[in-house]
């Protein structure tokens, strides 16, 4: 009996301590300071004043086809499908607007763009959900 207790105590201590706290969310996305988050109204102004603005939709293809649509001029660049190849093919000196449903995948895409050396990147605050809520134009 004493040997069993000793063996049990050894097993519990040999495994080490569990971490005090487990992460509850992914690490924060770090973007260059010149990357800006813009409101839907600011994005509309940007779209009319920037002739060569590229627009990337980081949502999945089925999200774009779900009836809600997409921002005019947007091209699909789904984060979850591994959009690195798409990003590699884009002009790093062109200004880009990136959005997704609420902003998380757009931030991850922008972070990848920063690592690739993109100079001018904008994010849509609140994502496509906010764009829709404010009644901005969409393609369906």
C-alpha positions, 0 to 999 in steps of 0.5 A: 500500500505504501509503495502504491502511494509512493508510486502515485505521488511520483507519477503526479510530481514527475509530470510537472505542474500544469500552466497557471493560466492557459491562453484564452485568445490568439496573440495580438496582431501587430501591424505597422503604424502606417497601416490604418483602420478606417470607418465605412465612410472613410473607406468610401472616400478612399475608394473615390479618391484613390484610383488604383486602390486594390480591395481584398476580401479575406472571407471564404468564397461561400461567405461572399456568395451567401447573398450578402455580397461584397464591396464593389471591386473586391477580389477574393483572398480568403485567409482560411484557404492560405492566401499567401500565394495570392498575396505574393502575386500582388503589387506591394506599392499599390494601396490596398483595403482589406476586410472580412466579416468583422475584422479578424481575418483582415488583420491577419491578412494585413499582418502577412502583407506587412511581412511581405513589404506592402507599403500602404494597407487599410482595414475596414473597421467593423468589417463587412458587417459594419459596411452593411449596417451602414447601408454602403454599396455592395455587389450581389 
